Amino acid sequence: MEEGLPPKQPSWGVHDSDYSWHEESLPAAKKDKLSIAVVCTAHSGHMLPVLHICSELFKRGHQIKVYTADYGKAEFEKKVKQTGSEIVLLDMQGYTGDSISEKAQKENRLIFLYLEEIMLPALRKEFAKSKPDVVMADFATIAGAAIAEEMDIPLVINLPGPLSMLRTFCGMVDTSTAFNFLGLHVARQRLDTMALGKWMNVKHFAVWGEKLRHHVGRGAVVLVQTIWGLDVTTPVYPNLVVTGPVLPPAADLRDRLKKDHQELFKFLRDSPKGVLYVTTGSLAKLHDWQVSVLYKGLKKADYRVVWSLKEEQQKHLPVKDDPNFFISKWTPQAELLQDPAVKAVITHCGWGGTLETLTAGKPIVAIPFFGDQPLNASLMKEYGVAELIGRIPTGTERAPNPYKESWMTEETVASAVCKVMGNPSYTKAAQKLMNASRACGGSEAAAQHIEWAARYGIGHLKPANFAGSTGSSPISGVVVGLATACLCAGALMYLKLKGK
């Protein structure tokens, strides 16, 4: 210590990762190994991002249990165990993913609301056996958030989507639109199809959004997997943490591809011009005509192709065993995207897959289907990283695959592919986002915030006046609209009478 200076005091800064100087103040159970409950629906786009975080948490010596629907056992049991976590299958009362989806479609409600109703009793039973130190819930799996509040457990919500999507869900003002006028700070919510759907409570969207808003408002830490630059830079509440993509190191993924997928690796090495990767997700099923149109359009574009296509749909291919096509019912997407032979990707623009694509610096041809996918596709096109495959849905249609035959043709497919593969500006835009993605911390940052939530709670992060400054009611909007119309009509009548 320098003479005349007071002794140094430890910093309480929120970003200090070394808390060893006050470990004595922590309960013994929270010093080292934490008991972490991860609650997630059995869908790849939701499960895979949380599993990447689970891998990082396991490296840090924690005990992780992943709670999911029992019908997801075949798809996810092995993947969960590979992260060092334990899978806990929740009793879904005989429901399957398809039957819940059919019920939701029949009653015009979001599937997330049914999942909450069925999963909550099963979670309550499991948590009664062993109460965790912290709960990390997928944003769509509201049962995890509900049980955390019920049992007073710190809550972390994982959002594999853009910050703009969270704003829509919670009715938050977009501060990037704010301006100062005569001492008043004025901002607004941006109008898009998803915001309109929530305002109109399509499929009880507003009901689900209010549930999420409630948990964010009480201080739950939200891990937002987005990229500043793609998402407009803007101030955020202290419990909203931009982690960027949560993926294993690129070098590890490339090594895994070479080691575990030798036939695919050889196909890539035998493609001197590079290849186009096609992936359309696990939820939307391609129409028979779409399979044929995609194949013929890709042949016109004259590039080699790796295509993840469901087995039952492969029979609709015009040509079987084309040597320029590597077609499989499943492909190792994260590993494949990091290979330098892959030059561009045709994707449905689910956010997790989109981030994997951008993290690899690959441009996109967008074929979105439902939900946030059309908005993500438009966002990518606006940034200059993507082209649309033709006319795309709005995201408000009820069908999981609303495409009609005139919307995409062989010509629109070939044109979009040739633009993206032939113009280096798309790749440059993607690589710019790739560099930005590395500055957010990824799975390490996500794991750090989960540890902090478990050890120090979340109450201090509760956003002030969140309830008063967020949310929007269709009733209040209609009332304001009617009142404005009445005032205008009254003013016109008054002017008319005064003129007489």
Summary of the structure (lengths in Angstrom):
residues: 500
radius of gyration: 24.8
end to end distance: 89.5
largest distance: 90.4
contacts: 1592
relative contact order: 0.11
helix: 49%
strand: 15%
